[in-house]
């Protein structure tokens, strides 16, 4: 039951749902996520940590970048089910549509100037 509760709590925050919807589109770094959402980088990092602890998101280092992507679901079957269903949920929501539209214009090299 602890794993289910962890996933449900992680998914109970609107910003974290937005992060998951963005990561459905592509791998992103924290600087891209905080820029698109208009939140502090530390806030984005805290949300990503909660999502990662729940098995919804995973990360890997690539040179200077830490890339975040949706987890494959092997760590937690509840996370896998939620991610599978989320792909079909709220795609028509105006906030989600606007976020997805802005993703192609968000480039980490310009944001972080590296």
N, C-alpha and C positions, 0 to 999 in steps of 0.2 A: 504494500500500500504506500510506502514512503516514496517510491519512485513515481507513482501516479500523482501523488500530491505535489511533488517537486515540479513535474511537467505542467500541471494545471496552474500552479502558482506562477511559474515563469511565463505562461501564456495569458495571464490575467491582466497584464499591463498593456495598454494600447501602443506605447512606443515599442515594446518588444514585439508585438504583432507586426508593426510596420517594418521593423528590422528583418523579421522572418520573410515578409513579402518582398523586401528588396533583395534579400539573399536568394530568393527563388530565381531571380533574374540573372545574378552574377556574383562572383566572389568579390568581396569588398574589404578595404582596410578601415580602421576606426576613423581616420580623418575623413574619408568619403561619407561614412555613415553619419557622423556628427554634422557635417556640412549639409547634407540633404535634409536631415531632420531639424536643423537649426537648434541643436542642443550643444552643451559643453562637451568637449572631448572626454572629460572624466565621467560625465553622466553616461555617455555612449559606452564607455569601457565597462562601467558597472552593470549596465543592462546586458552587454555581451557576456560578461562573466556569469550572470544568472542563467542566461540561455545555454551557455556551455556546460555549466554544472548540471543542468537538467537534461543534457544529452540532445538538445535541439540544434546546437551549433558546434562546429569544430573550427580549429585554427591551425595554421602552419606558418612557419617563418620562411620568407623568400627574400634573402638579402636584407635590405633595410625594412622591408614590409612584413607585417603580421597580417596574413589574409584570413578572413572569416568566410565560412560557407556553411550551408545547411549540413547537418550530420546525416550519415547514411542510415541511421536507425539501429545499427547493431548493438550499440551501448544500452539502449533502453527501448523496449517494444512500445511503450506508451508514447514516447517521443516520435517513433516511427509512424504510428497511427495518426498522431496529431499533424505531423508534417504532410503526410499523404492526403489527409482531408483538407488541410489549409490551402493546398494548391487549388482547390475548387471553391473556397470560401472567400467572400468579400472582394472579389475581383472587380465588381461593379461599383465599389465604394469610391466616391470622388477623391477622398484623401489618398487612397491607394493608387488610383489612376494618376494623380498628379505626381506622386513619388516616383512611379515607374517612368513617367515621361521625362523627369529630370535626371534619371540615371545616366543616359548617354552623354549628357553635358558635364558630368562629374568625373573629373580626372585627377587622380591622386598626385600626379607629377605637378600639376598646377596648384593644387591646394597646399601641398606640403613643400613645394619648391625644391624638390630633390632631384 
